[in-house]
Amino acid sequence: MKKRTIEKLENGNILVRVAILFRSDKITKKIIVPDIPENDSLVLAIARGRRWQRYIDEGRFENAVALARELGRDTAKVAGTIRFARLAPAVIHRILTGNIPAKVNMNLLHTDIPEIWSEQYEYIFGEKMPE
């Protein structure tokens, strides 16, 4: 399997596939993305957010509060991380490829980001989203 593929779909969406590895020891769990530093907090937040949103969508947990309780984490942190699941595919692509300005960090992405993908892209990167 390729480490990373990007495909533009007929409906205009972008499909990004990234091979990831899950590693755990007795204390911590890590998501490792090939060619991207292990400590890249943005990549980890996107992976966690998508996984946690999937848990809620599948009915494993009723909401972020129940999930946070199970994980032993702060509810606001869990809810904030789940918001990463709603990032525009173009934003995720730039983060995964490392093509981001220094100002794009966890603090910026935890602000009140627009839900509309084109507005989100412009808010984060200060430029129009490519077509």
RACORDA-V101710 format. One record per residue. N is the residue number from 1. PHI is phi as a letter, one per 30 degrees, with the letter a starting at -180 (999 if undefined). NEAR is the number of other C-alpha atoms within 10 Angstrom. Layout:
# RACORDA-V101710
n->[N | N]
phi->[PHI | PHI]
near->[NEAR | NEAR]
This chain:
# RACORDA-V101710
n->[1 | 2 | 3 | 4 | 5 | 6 | 7 | 8 | 9 | 10 | 11 | 12 | 13 | 14 | 15 | 16 | 17 | 18 | 19 | 20 | 21 | 22 | 23 | 24 | 25 | 26 | 27 | 28 | 29 | 30 | 31 | 32 | 33 | 34 | 35 | 36 | 37 | 38 | 39 | 40 | 41 | 42 | 43 | 44 | 45 | 46 | 47 | 48 | 49 | 50 | 51 | 52 | 53 | 54 | 55 | 56 | 57 | 58 | 59 | 60 | 61 | 62 | 63 | 64 | 65 | 66 | 67 | 68 | 69 | 70 | 71 | 72 | 73 | 74 | 75 | 76 | 77 | 78 | 79 | 80 | 81 | 82 | 83 | 84 | 85 | 86 | 87 | 88 | 89 | 90 | 91 | 92 | 93 | 94 | 95 | 96 | 97 | 98 | 99 | 100 | 101 | 102 | 103 | 104 | 105 | 106 | 107 | 108 | 109 | 110 | 111 | 112 | 113 | 114 | 115 | 116 | 117 | 118 | 119 | 120 | 121 | 122 | 123 | 124 | 125 | 126 | 127 | 128 | 129 | 130 | 131]
phi->[999 | d | d | a | b | b | b | d | d | d | d | j | d | c | c | c | c | b | d | b | c | c | b | b | b | d | c | b | b | b | c | c | c | e | i | b | e | d | c | d | d | d | d | d | d | d | d | d | e | d | d | d | d | d | e | d | d | d | i | d | b | d | a | d | d | d | d | d | d | d | d | i | b | d | e | d | d | d | d | d | d | d | d | d | d | c | d | d | e | d | d | e | e | d | d | d | d | i | c | b | d | d | d | d | b | e | d | d | d | c | d | d | d | e | d | d | e | d | d | d | d | d | d | d | c | i | b | d | d | d | d]
near->[6 | 7 | 11 | 16 | 12 | 12 | 11 | 10 | 9 | 7 | 6 | 9 | 13 | 16 | 14 | 15 | 13 | 16 | 12 | 13 | 11 | 9 | 10 | 10 | 7 | 5 | 5 | 7 | 10 | 13 | 18 | 19 | 21 | 13 | 11 | 13 | 11 | 13 | 12 | 15 | 12 | 18 | 22 | 18 | 19 | 21 | 19 | 18 | 22 | 18 | 14 | 24 | 23 | 15 | 16 | 16 | 12 | 10 | 10 | 12 | 17 | 12 | 15 | 22 | 16 | 14 | 21 | 18 | 12 | 10 | 11 | 10 | 12 | 14 | 16 | 12 | 13 | 21 | 18 | 17 | 25 | 23 | 20 | 22 | 20 | 17 | 22 | 19 | 17 | 20 | 19 | 20 | 21 | 13 | 19 | 20 | 12 | 14 | 10 | 15 | 12 | 6 | 10 | 13 | 14 | 12 | 8 | 12 | 18 | 13 | 9 | 9 | 17 | 14 | 13 | 11 | 17 | 17 | 16 | 21 | 23 | 14 | 16 | 18 | 15 | 11 | 11 | 12 | 15 | 7 | 7]
